[in-house]
Amino acid sequence: MKKSIFLFISLFAFSLAFSQDKATNTEQMKWWREARFGMFIHWDMSSVAGTEISWSRLGPKPLDIWGDAAGTGGDSIYDNLYKKFNPTQFNARKWVEIAKDAGMKYLVFTAKHHGGFCMWDTKYTDYSIMNTPYGKDVIRELSAECHKAGIRFGIYYSPRDWHHPDYGMGDNSRYETYMTGQLTELLTNYGQVDVVWFDSFGKGESVKYWHADKVLELVRKLQPQTIVNNRCNYFGENVPSLKADFDTPEQTIGSYQPTRNWESCMCVVEAPKGGWSYRRDGKVKPFAECIRNLVGCATGDGNLLLDVGPDPAGIIPSDQAGRLAQIGEWIRKYGFTIYGTQGGPFRNGKWGGGTFKGNKVYVHLYESAPDTVSLPALKENLVNAKNLSHSNVKASMSNGKIKIISTPADRHSPDTILELTFNQNVTRIDN
């Protein structure tokens, strides 16, 4: 999705700067906050080359954050990969089954990335999957299968378009007409869309080209129930009426922020040979790291959107699918400590963290945690401590403060979980 660690840090900083002032506590956010875990899918004709989606395309990147000049030049190799794109083994039902078995509650699919290639039957350009040897609308199939399976369906759409000849030209109005026409297609032809995931409009002088507030008004009008990430106005004007529903730290776990809805987007394939799309030599992240990422998000009161990169045949590679299956096994045992919880009631850290609901607190203790973890005082009284991981970790409470005592031999990889029961519903503390 992005091309450097520097950008990851920059995006997170901008995320905090341009996000909503406080969490959006609307009914439509309820399912999302309870879900905690979703699947991101970056896939298009770039999979034929096995290179980074869009970013491996040579040529100008108009209106981009690095200030590249506008222009009409392109990449004759990259731009013609679609002529070889024939994912005959694409099976939307199988993808949804993989997501569901992994414990993922929603799915966000890249309809159009920065390179401009469209993965649906759009009337606004011929640069789409309909003009590949495959010639089928994968978004129609995928959205239908998500709806059948009870998986919430989301669409990623990049306002950037380095392929379109009108992008960044003149006052950009012709391209904006193109973009809003495509968004109208996506939000009227595929049933309920639960998430619209934008990926920024550019920054600096480029703000004069955009009317992000009008774009958001269109989304709200066509799909009133949908939720929208903070990159609709990510690098644009600070329009007061533009209130995003959630923030999007990238390739890093968001910090403990119970006052703001947030979602970390991360790849299941690790760097340096991995990225936001298919790599022939990509290597999946270790199981323990994946679980710690999920737990880190939940204990920080955020979500995890975990990305997979299908191959050019349309298959989620076996190593990626296998890792998701492992995560699913863990979630079937311990998902009740993740789903429907709040992060806290105390701040998480390198040692682990907590989630809570009702009168239960679930303490997640990482393998690398210190032998003694002292937690801040709670108003409620501890009634019982149960070790869900079948180890000898001990928990006690004195003067309201909880102390967790263990040895390295007691702590399991990737996560040791304690269930603490209190005499009444737990409330979050300020810390």
N, C-alpha and C positions, 0 to 999 in steps of 0.2 A: 504494500500500500504506500509506503513511504521509503525514502532511499537512504536515510542515515540515522544514526543514534541521536545526532544533534536535533533532527526534526522531532524525534520522539519526545525529547525534553521540551522543545519549543511548543509542540502541540499541547502538552500537558499544562504548560504555563499559560498559554492562550485560553485553554479550557477553563481555567480558574478565573481569568480576567473577564471573559465574555459570557460566563454562565449566568443562570438565574440567581437572584439574590438569596432566595431560600427555596427549599424543596417544594415541588409542585405536588400537593396532596389531593389530587383529584381522584375520582373513582376509577378512571381509566388507567391510572398508574398502579392500582392495587394488584392486578394480576402480574405486572412486570416486577414489582418489588417482591412478590411472593415467589416468583419463578427462579430468580437468582442465577440461572444458567441457560445460555443459549448457544446456538451454532451460527457462526459466520461462514459464508462460502464465497471465496474469491475464485472465479472461473470464467474464462472466455477463450477466445482463439489464441491467446498468449501461451496456453498450455501446450500447443503444438511445438513451440520452441523450448518450452520448459524454462522460461525466463520470467523475471518479475513483471507482473501485470502493469501495463502502461509505462512504468518508469524505465523499462528497458528499450522503449521506443526512442529512437534518435529524432532530432529535429527541434524546432522552437517549442517552447512551453509558454504561450502568451498568458498574461495576467497571473503568472504564478508567483509564489512567495519569494522566489529567488530573483525576481525581476527580469526574467528572460524576455527578450523582445518578441513582440507579436510578429507573426509571419505565416506564410502558407506552405513552407517546406515540410516534408514528412520523411518517413522511413520506408523506402520501397519494399524492404523485406518484411518488416513488422506489419505494415499496413495491408499486406497481402496474405498474411497467415490464414485469414478466414477462408481462403480458397482451398485450404487443406484440412479445415476443421470439420470433422465428421464423427461426432461422439455417438456411434451406433449402440454403445453399451450403456448409455445414460438411462437410468431407471429411477425416476423421481420417488417411487414408493420405497425403493431400497435406501435412498438417501434419508428419507424421513424416518425409516425404521432404525437406521444407525443413530440418528439424532435422539430418537425417543428412547432407545435402549441405553444410550449414554446418560440419560436423565435430563436431557436438554428440553426445555419447555417452549422455546421459540427459535425461529430460524430467520436469518437475514441474508438475502441473496443479492449479489452484485448485478443489478440490471444494466448499468453502464458505468464503467470506470473512466479514469481521466483520458484514456486513449480513444474514447468515443464509440467503441464497438458496442452494439445493442444486442441484448440477449432475449429480445421478444419481438413479436410481429408489430413493428412500428411503421406507420405510413409516412413518417417524416424523413426517413433516410433509407438508402439501400445498403448502408453499412451495418448489416445486422445478420443474425443467425439464420434468417429466412433466405439469405443468399449464399449460404454455405452448402457444401454437399449434403449436410444433414437436413437443413431446411425446415426445422420444426421449432415451435415456440416453447422453450423449456420453462419459462416462467408460468405459462398456463398449466403445464403438467405439475410443476412443483407446488404452486399455490393450491391447486386442487387436492393434492395429496396431503398437504399440511392441514387443510380444512377438514378433510376426512379423519385424520388421525388426532385432531385436537391439539395440534402444534400451532402456536401463534405464528403468523407469517409476516415477514418484514422485507422491505425493499431498500437496498442501497442504491443511491443515485448520485453521481458526481456532477455538480454544476460545471466543473472544468470539462473541456472537450478539445484536446489538442489536435484532433483530426478534422473537426468541422471548419469549413472555410470562413464562416461568419463569426467564429468565436474571437472576441476581442477586437473586432473590426468596427471602425466608426464609433458610434455610441453603444454598440453591443445589442441594440434593440432587436435586430433580426435574429440574433442567436437566442435572446431571451424569449422571443416568440416560439422558437423551435423547442427550447427547454420546457416551457410551460405547456406546450402541446404534448410533449412526451410524458410529462408528469400527469397530465389529464388522462392519457391513455392508461398509464400504470395504475391510477387510482380509480378508474371506472370500469376496467375490463377484466379484473381478476378477483372480484369478490372483496371480502374484508381484508384490508391491509392494516396490521396492528402497529407496525413501526415503519417510519420513514427515516432512513439513516443517510443524511447528507455528508459530503466530505469536502466542505469549504468552498468559498467563493473567491478566494484570492485576498490580497491585502493592499495596504498603501494606496497608491493612486488608483488602483483598480476598483475602489469602492464606488467611484462615480459610474461604473458600468452596471451596477447591480441594484435591484429593487427587492432585496431579500424579504422585506416585510410583506410585499405583495405575493411572493412565492409561498410564504407561510400561510397567508390568508387563503390562498388557493387550496393548499393541503387541508387546512381545517374545514373548508367548505365542502370539499369532495369526500373526505373521510373524517367526520367530526370526532370519532372515537380513537383515532390514531394518536400515537405519541411520536415526538420528533426530537432528535438529538440536537446538541448545541452547535453543530457545524453549519446550520442553515445561515447563521450570521457569524460564522466562525472568525473570519478575518475582515468582515465588512464593517459598515457603520454600526455604531452602538444605538440601534433603533429601540426606543423604550418599549414599543409594543411587541418586540420580538422576545418572547419568553420561551426558552427551550425547556423541555421536560426532563432532560438528563444530560450530564456531562460525559465526556468520552476520553479519559486518559488512555494512551496507546502504548502497547508493549511494556507496560509497567502496571503494578498494582496501585490503585488509587489509595490515598491516605484515608484515615478514619474520618469520615465526614457524614455523620447522621443527619445533618441539616441540609444536605444536598443529594439529590438522586444522581448516581453515577454508575458507569459501566466500563470496566477495563476490557479493551479489545486486544487479544493476544493470539499468536500463531501456535498451533500444535507442533509445527515443524520449527526447529531451532535454527538460529543464525550460526555461522555465516552462510551456510549452504541452503538455508531456507528463507522463506519470506511469505508474502501474502498470496502466493499462487503456486502452482505445481512446479516442483523441481525433481528431476530424475534422480539426483543424488542427495535429496533432502533427508534429514534424519529427525525423527520425532523426539520431542522432549521426554525425559524420563517420567515414569508414572508418578513418582513422589513429587516432582516439581509441578506437575499438572494439578495434583490434589492440593498442594500448598497454595497454588495460585487461586484455586476455587475457594479454599478456606480463607485466604487472605482477603479476597473480595467480600465474602459474606461477613467476616468478622469486622470489616471496615464499613459495613452497611452498604455494600455495592454489589453489582452483578458482574459476571464473567461472560464475555462473548468470545468463544474459542473458535478460531478459524481453521478450516480445512481447505486443501487445494486439490480438487479432482484432476485426474489426468486427461489427456486429449481424447481418450475413448469414452469419457464420462463416468469413470469409476473413481470412487474415493479410495486411494491406495490402501492396501491391506495393512501396512504398518500404522497408518493414521486411524483406520477403522478399528484395528486391534487395540490401540491405546484408548480410544473412546469406549470400547467394550470393557476395558479394565476400570475406567472411571465409573461406568455404569454399575459394575459389580460393587464398587465401594459405595456408591450412592444408594443402592438397594439396601445396604446395611445401615448407613448413617445419614441418608438424605433428610430425615426428619430433623437433623440438627442444622440443616441448611435452608430448606424450603420454608417459606412463611415465617422466617425469623427476622429479628432485627439484629444489627451488629451491635455488640456491647454485652452488658451495660457499661463496660469499662473499655478504655482504649486498647486496641491490639498492639502487637509489637513483634520483634524478631523471634520472640519465644513462642508466639501463637496468638490466640485471641479468644473471644467469646461471642456466642450468639444467644439470643434469648427469646422466649415467648411464654406468656402466662407466668406461672411460678417456677419455670425451668430456665436454668442457664447451662449452656453446653460449652465447656472449656475445651478448646482445641490446643493441644500441647505438641509442638514440633519436636522432632527427634533431637534437634540441637539445643533445646531449651536448657536453661540452667537447672541445677538440682533443686533450687528453691525459687518459687515465683510468688511474690506477694502482690495481692490485688487490692485496690482501694476499698474502703468501707462501703457496704451497702446498707440501706435502710431496713431491708427485710432480714429475717433470721433464717439461717441455714437449718433445714430439717434433716436432709439426707444427702449423701454423696455416693454416687454409683459409678463404678468404672466400666464404661462401655467397651473398652478395648482389652478387657481381661488381663490387666497388669496390676502391679502393686503400687501404683501412684496413689498418694494419700492427699485428702483435702480436709482442712479444718478451718473453723471460724472463731476469731477472738476479737472482742470489741468491734464487731462488724466487719473486720478485715479477714479476707480469705487467704490462706496460705496453701500452696500446692507444693508437695515434697515428692521427689522422685530421684531415681538414679538412671544413668544411661541405659542400664539393662532393663529398666521398667518401661522406658519410652519406646514406642513402636514407630516404625517408618510406614507411612509418611506422617502419621498423626495419631496421637493418643487422645481419647475423648472422655471427659468426665461429665456426668449429668448431675447437676446440683439442683436440689429441690428446696424451695423456700416456703415460708409459712403463708405467703401471699404473692400476688402478681408482682413481678420485679419491675422496677423503674430505672431508667438510665440515669447515670450520675454524670456530672460535669467533671471532666478531667483532661 
